[in-house]
Amino acid sequence: MADQNGFGSNGNSKGNDRSQRSNSPIDRQLPADLEAERAVLGSILLLPEVFDEVALVIRPDDFYDDANRRIYEHLAAMHDVGQRIDPMLLVDRLRKAEIYDAVGGAAYLAEIGKQVPTAAHAEYYAKMVADKSVLRALIHASTDILHEAYEPSVETRVQLAKAEERVFAILEDRGAGQVSPIADVLQESLDRLDARMDQDHAFGGVETGFDDFDQLTGGLQNSELLILAARPSMGKTALAMNMTEHAVLQANVPTLFVSLEMAALELGDRLLCGVAEVNGNRLRNGTISTDERRQLVEAAATVSQAPLFIDDSPSRTMTEISANARRLKRRHGLGLVVIDYLQLIEPDNPRDPRQEQVSKIARRLKGLARELDVPVLCLAQLNRQVESTRDNKPQLSHLRESGAIEQDADVVMFVHRDEYYMTNEEDRETVRGEADLLIRKQRSGPTGDVKLTWVHEFTRFRNFSHKAYSEFQDFGAPPEGGF
């Protein structure tokens, strides 16, 4: 078949000057294969049953020729309503739509009917049409990028992110959903079951190091959006950092930590203090001991080898976050994305209502998790209503600014510490160091509460450990002087 791509000998000329070479690609005819388009239509008219195979490969907009696109749209409409497809019924439909002459009339339909002797290669023809459509989309995207680069209206970094987004959008748009046999699905399910029975709870995901949480959820699962929310000063950033620490140091999972609130240096200090178990206040004051300094140096040697990447730009859009994540995925095999926090992500369109902005961000976070097949752990703020409840414990309705966060998230969990709300020192002492991770939504598992231990001086959480109460220690002790 002849390929009407329009790329002539001018494209191979080496005698043109630089400006001519830069302008010539835009002036060329867009790539198309009109014979393949007619072959697709002819195959459907010859054997209507092939439409189901063709429909999975192409869509009406993939046709370059307007007449071919219109004919395909009417064939698709006939197929969708269960109407029998044959040339006479197609002619009748085109006449009623008053486009019969516009698409070429009887002569053109006769030409289509003679295009192929058999419909056996319909899917192959459809792939040829789809390939040309992808090339045209790439050319259109590249042309837009060129024009915007010559006449910049936004910051360069924003243009770069949008350029990458345009190219990846073509790939995403062509990503057809794969139909999997149930046997393959069940085999993967059984493999995961075996792994979990062997105590590999985070099979297909990332373990957090918090045993009860990993037991309840199976860890941070691939393709899932997990929301970790709390009121300010509850420790949500600390918990996210602890989970990240375990992922990069213990499981060697390449992780992107997007910090929209704290600078990378602050995160580095917090990570070092947590790993070395050195008081963060003394580090900031410069009053650490010689032993503590040695511990920090040893911790730095360990952490520096970890596959952790920190983006601390104070303003990031989802386009920029996605671009960074894709780049790391290609270069390092990204296994986890952590974002601190959702309400600080810049909207792509600042003119949208705030609730709509947050809804779009939540939807794109979920899309990023599925696209990269990694867990996306995103922190979020809770509204003040949580403090007016009787026990100050957060609920799903307390998620700030949008119910779409709850809708799109696979897991929603809250950090809660009773100690924070208590004013009486005696009451605070009874719950000091106790924390709860409240799992209020889990799409693929149960909800529940996970007890944790909060170590304030190191700004970190640990697996829960019961306090050794002195009254129980004294009970049963021999009286003074013995029996």
C-alpha positions in Angstrom: 0.0 0.0 0.0 1.2 3.5 -0.8 1.9 5.6 2.2 0.7 9.2 1.7 2.8 10.7 4.3 3.9 13.6 2.2 7.5 13.5 3.3 9.3 14.4 0.0 12.8 14.9 -1.1 13.0 18.3 0.5 13.3 16.6 3.9 16.5 14.9 2.8 18.1 18.0 1.3 21.4 19.0 3.0 21.8 22.2 1.1 19.0 24.2 2.8 20.0 26.8 5.4 19.2 26.5 9.1 16.0 28.5 9.0 14.7 26.5 6.0 15.4 23.2 7.8 13.6 24.4 11.0 10.5 25.5 9.1 10.1 22.7 6.6 8.6 20.0 9.0 5.7 22.3 9.8 5.0 22.9 6.1 4.9 19.2 5.1 1.7 17.2 4.6 0.7 15.3 7.7 1.3 11.6 7.6 -1.8 9.5 6.6 -2.5 6.2 4.9 -5.8 6.7 3.0 -5.6 3.2 1.4 -5.5 1.7 4.9 -8.5 3.8 6.0 -10.5 2.6 3.0 -9.3 -1.0 3.7 -10.7 -0.7 7.2 -14.1 0.5 6.0 -14.1 -2.2 3.2 -13.4 -4.9 5.7 -16.3 -3.9 7.9 -18.7 -3.8 5.0 -17.4 -7.2 3.8 -17.6 -8.8 7.3 -19.4 -6.7 9.9 -18.2 -9.0 12.7 -14.7 -7.6 12.5 -15.9 -4.2 13.8 -15.4 -5.4 17.4 -11.7 -6.0 16.7 -11.3 -2.7 14.8 -13.1 -0.7 17.5 -10.4 -1.7 20.1 -7.7 -0.2 17.9 -9.1 2.9 16.4 -11.7 5.6 17.0 -13.3 8.0 14.5 -10.8 10.8 15.1 -8.0 8.5 13.9 -9.2 8.9 10.3 -7.4 11.6 8.4 -9.9 11.8 5.5 -13.1 13.5 6.6 -15.3 11.3 4.4 -13.7 8.1 5.8 -14.3 9.4 9.3 -17.9 10.2 8.7 -18.5 6.8 7.1 -16.9 5.1 10.1 -19.0 7.1 12.5 -22.2 5.8 10.8 -20.9 2.3 10.7 -20.2 2.5 14.4 -23.7 3.9 15.1 -25.3 1.1 13.2 -23.2 -1.5 15.1 -24.0 0.1 18.5 -27.8 -0.1 18.0 -27.6 -3.6 16.7 -28.5 -2.7 13.1 -27.3 -5.0 10.3 -24.4 -3.5 8.4 -24.6 -3.7 4.6 -23.9 -1.2 1.8 -27.6 -0.5 1.0 -28.5 0.3 4.6 -25.4 2.5 4.9 -26.4 4.4 1.8 -29.9 4.9 3.3 -28.4 6.2 6.5 -26.0 8.6 4.7 -28.8 10.0 2.7 -31.0 10.6 5.7 -28.0 12.4 7.3 -27.7 14.5 4.1 -24.0 13.7 3.7 -24.2 11.0 1.0 -22.9 13.3 -1.7 -20.4 14.9 0.6 -18.6 11.6 1.3 -18.3 10.8 -2.4 -21.6 9.1 -3.2 -22.0 5.8 -5.0 -18.6 6.0 -6.7 -16.6 6.3 -3.5 -18.6 3.6 -1.7 -18.0 1.3 -4.6 -14.3 2.0 -4.4 -14.3 1.2 -0.7 -16.2 -2.1 -1.4 -13.5 -3.2 -3.9 -10.6 -2.1 -1.6 -10.0 -5.5 0.0 -10.8 -9.1 -1.2 -11.0 -10.4 2.4 -11.6 -9.0 5.8 -9.0 -11.2 7.5 -6.5 -8.3 7.9 -9.0 -5.7 9.2 -7.1 -5.4 12.5 -3.8 -5.0 10.8 -5.2 -2.2 8.6 -6.7 -0.5 11.7 -3.3 -0.5 13.4 -1.8 1.2 10.3 -4.5 3.9 10.6 -3.8 4.2 14.4 -0.1 4.6 13.8 -0.5 7.5 11.4 -2.9 9.1 13.9 -0.3 8.9 16.6 2.3 10.5 14.4 -0.1 13.4 13.6 -0.9 13.9 17.2 2.9 14.0 17.9 3.4 16.6 15.2 0.5 18.7 16.5 1.9 18.6 20.0 5.4 19.4 18.8 4.1 22.3 16.7 2.4 23.7 19.8 5.6 23.3 21.8 7.6 25.1 19.1 5.2 28.0 19.0 5.1 28.4 22.8 8.9 28.2 22.9 9.2 31.0 20.4 6.6 33.1 22.2 6.8 32.2 25.9 3.9 33.4 28.0 4.8 31.5 31.2 7.9 30.5 33.1 10.4 28.1 31.3 9.9 25.4 33.9 6.2 25.5 33.4 6.7 25.2 29.6 9.0 22.2 30.0 6.4 20.4 32.2 3.6 21.2 29.8 5.7 20.0 26.9 6.3 16.7 28.6 2.7 16.4 29.6 1.6 16.8 26.0 3.8 14.0 24.7 2.8 11.7 27.5 -0.9 12.5 27.0 -0.6 10.9 23.5 0.8 7.7 25.0 -1.9 7.7 27.7 -4.6 8.4 25.2 -3.6 5.4 23.1 -3.3 3.1 26.1 -6.0 0.5 25.5 -7.3 -1.4 28.5 -6.0 -4.9 28.5 -8.5 -7.7 29.0 -7.0 -10.4 31.2 -8.1 -14.0 31.4 -9.5 -14.9 34.8 -6.8 -17.6 35.1 -4.1 -15.0 34.9 -5.8 -12.8 37.5 -6.3 -15.7 39.9 -2.7 -16.8 39.5 -1.5 -13.4 40.6 -4.0 -13.4 43.4 -2.7 -16.8 44.7 0.9 -15.6 44.4 0.1 -12.6 46.6 -1.7 -14.9 49.1 1.3 -17.2 49.3 3.6 -14.2 49.9 1.3 -12.8 52.6 1.2 -16.2 54.3 5.0 -16.2 54.3 4.7 -12.8 56.2 5.6 -10.8 53.1 2.7 -8.5 53.7 3.5 -5.9 51.2 3.6 -8.2 48.2 3.0 -5.9 45.2 3.6 -2.9 47.4 5.8 -1.3 50.0 6.1 -2.2 53.7 6.0 0.7 56.1 7.8 -0.9 59.1 4.7 -0.5 61.2 3.7 -4.1 61.8 0.0 -3.7 62.7 -0.6 -1.3 59.8 1.1 -3.7 57.3 -0.9 -6.6 58.7 -4.2 -4.7 58.3 -3.5 -3.2 54.9 -0.8 -5.3 53.3 1.4 -2.2 53.2 1.3 0.6 50.6 -0.1 -1.2 47.6 0.9 -0.4 44.0 -1.6 1.7 42.0 -3.3 2.9 45.1 -3.8 6.5 46.3 -3.4 6.7 50.1 -4.4 9.8 52.0 -2.8 10.5 55.4 -4.6 13.4 57.1 -4.4 15.2 60.4 -4.7 18.5 62.1 -1.5 20.6 62.3 1.2 19.4 64.7 -0.2 15.8 64.9 2.8 14.3 63.3 1.6 13.4 59.8 4.8 14.6 58.1 6.8 12.6 60.7 4.8 9.5 60.1 5.2 9.9 56.3 9.0 10.3 56.8 9.1 7.2 59.0 7.4 5.2 56.3 9.7 6.6 53.7 12.7 5.8 55.8 11.7 2.2 56.1 11.0 2.0 52.4 14.4 3.4 51.3 16.6 2.0 54.0 15.1 -1.5 54.7 13.4 -2.3 51.4 15.6 -0.2 49.0 12.5 1.2 47.2 13.3 4.2 45.1 11.1 7.0 46.5 10.2 10.5 45.5 9.3 12.8 48.4 7.6 16.0 47.3 7.8 18.5 50.1 5.7 21.6 49.4 5.9 22.8 53.0 9.3 22.0 54.4 12.7 22.6 52.8 14.9 19.7 51.8 17.5 20.7 54.5 14.8 20.5 57.2 13.7 17.1 56.0 17.3 16.0 56.0 17.8 17.1 59.6 14.6 15.3 60.6 15.6 12.2 58.8 19.1 12.1 60.4 17.7 12.7 63.9 15.2 10.0 63.4 17.7 7.4 62.2 20.4 8.4 64.7 17.9 8.9 67.5 19.3 12.3 68.4 17.1 15.0 69.9 16.2 17.4 67.1 16.1 20.5 69.3 19.7 19.9 70.4 20.7 19.5 66.8 19.2 22.9 65.9 20.7 24.5 69.0 24.1 23.1 68.3 24.3 21.5 71.8 24.7 17.8 70.8 27.3 15.7 72.5 30.3 14.1 70.8 28.6 10.7 70.9 25.5 12.2 69.3 27.6 13.8 66.6 29.2 10.4 65.8 25.7 8.9 65.6 24.7 11.6 63.1 27.7 11.0 61.0 27.1 7.2 60.9 23.4 7.8 60.1 24.4 10.2 57.3 26.7 7.6 55.8 23.8 5.1 55.7 21.1 7.5 54.5 23.3 9.0 51.8 23.2 5.6 50.0 19.4 5.4 50.1 17.4 5.8 46.8 15.5 8.8 48.1 14.8 11.9 46.0 13.5 15.1 47.5 11.7 17.8 45.6 11.2 20.8 47.9 10.0 23.4 45.4 7.4 25.5 47.3 5.0 25.5 44.3 4.3 22.5 42.2 1.4 21.7 39.9 0.3 18.1 39.2 1.8 18.5 35.8 5.2 19.1 37.3 4.9 16.4 40.0 3.9 13.9 37.3 6.7 14.9 35.1 9.3 14.4 37.8 7.8 11.1 38.8 7.8 9.8 35.3 11.4 10.9 34.8 12.5 9.1 38.0 10.5 6.0 37.0 12.4 5.8 33.8 15.8 6.4 35.3 15.7 4.7 38.7 12.6 2.4 38.7 10.5 4.5 41.1 8.6 2.5 43.7 6.8 5.1 45.9 5.7 8.7 45.7 5.0 10.7 48.9 3.5 14.3 48.7 3.4 16.7 51.6 0.7 18.0 51.2 -2.3 18.0 48.9 -3.8 21.4 49.7 -0.4 23.1 48.7 -0.4 21.6 45.2 -0.9 24.5 42.7 -4.0 24.1 40.5 -3.5 24.0 36.8 -6.3 26.5 36.4 -6.3 29.0 39.3 -9.7 30.4 38.1 -11.6 27.2 38.9 -13.5 27.1 42.2 -11.4 25.7 45.0 -13.4 22.6 45.5 -13.1 21.8 41.8 -9.4 22.4 41.9 -9.0 19.9 44.8 -11.2 17.4 43.0 -9.1 17.6 39.9 -5.9 17.2 41.9 -7.2 14.2 43.7 -8.3 12.6 40.4 -4.9 13.2 38.9 -3.1 11.8 42.0 -5.1 8.6 41.5 -4.3 8.6 37.8 -0.6 9.0 38.6 -0.7 6.0 40.9 -2.3 3.8 38.2 -0.1 5.1 35.4 3.2 4.4 37.3 1.9 1.4 39.1 3.3 2.7 42.4 1.6 3.7 45.7 1.1 7.4 46.0 1.0 8.5 49.7 -0.4 12.0 49.9 -0.8 14.0 53.1 -3.8 16.3 53.6 -5.2 18.8 56.1 -8.3 18.3 58.1 -10.8 21.2 58.8 -11.4 22.7 62.2 -14.6 20.8 62.7 -12.7 17.9 64.1 -11.9 19.9 67.2 -15.6 20.5 67.9 -16.4 16.7 68.1 -16.8 15.1 71.5 -13.6 13.0 71.4 -11.7 15.1 68.8 -11.3 12.1 66.6 -11.4 12.8 62.9 -13.9 11.3 60.4 -14.0 11.2 56.6 -16.3 14.3 56.6 -13.5 16.3 58.1 -11.3 16.1 55.0 -10.6 19.7 54.1 -12.1 21.3 51.0 -13.5 18.4 49.0 -15.3 15.1 49.3 -13.5 14.0 46.1 -10.5 13.2 48.2 -12.5 10.5 50.0 -14.0 9.3 46.7 -10.7 8.9 44.7 -8.6 7.5 47.6 -8.2 3.8 48.1 -7.1 4.3 51.7 -7.9 7.2 54.0 -6.2 7.3 57.4 -5.9 9.8 60.2 -3.1 10.5 62.8 -4.6 11.2 66.2 -3.0 11.8 69.6 -5.2 12.4 72.7 -2.2 14.0 74.4 -2.4 17.0 72.1 -5.9 18.0 73.2 -5.5 17.5 77.0 -4.7 20.6 79.2 -4.5 18.8 82.5 -0.9 17.6 83.1 -2.0 14.5 85.0 -4.4 13.5 82.2 -1.7 14.1 79.6 0.7 11.9 81.5 -1.6 8.9 81.3 -1.6 9.0 77.5 1.8 10.6 76.8 3.5 8.9 73.9 0.4 7.2 72.7 -0.9 7.7 69.1 -3.6 6.2 66.9 -3.5 5.7 63.1 -7.2 5.6 62.3 -7.9 3.8 59.0 -11.4 5.0 58.0 -11.5 3.8 54.4 -9.8 0.9 52.7 -11.2 -0.1 49.4 -9.8 -3.6 49.4 -9.8 -4.4 53.1 -11.1 -3.7 56.6 -11.0 -0.5 58.5 -9.7 -0.2 62.1 -7.4 1.6 64.5 -3.6 1.0 64.7 -1.8 1.8 68.0 1.5 3.6 67.6 4.1 5.0 70.0 5.1 8.7 69.5 8.6 9.6 70.5 8.6 13.4 70.6 12.3 14.0 71.2 13.2 12.1 68.0 10.1 13.3 66.1 9.2 9.8 65.1 6.6 7.0 65.5 7.3 3.4 66.5 5.4 0.2 66.8 3.3 0.3 69.9 4.8 -0.8 73.1 2.8 -1.0 76.4 4.0 1.1 79.3 5.4 -0.5 82.3 3.0 0.8 85.0 4.6 1.1 88.4 1.5 -0.1 90.2 1.7 -3.4 88.4 5.4 -3.7 89.1 4.8 -3.1 92.8 2.0 -5.6 92.9 3.3 -9.0 94.1 6.6 -7.6 95.2 7.8 -9.1 98.6 7.1 -6.8 101.6 9.9 -4.9 103.2 12.0 -7.3 105.2 10.7 -10.4 103.2 8.2 -13.0 104.2 
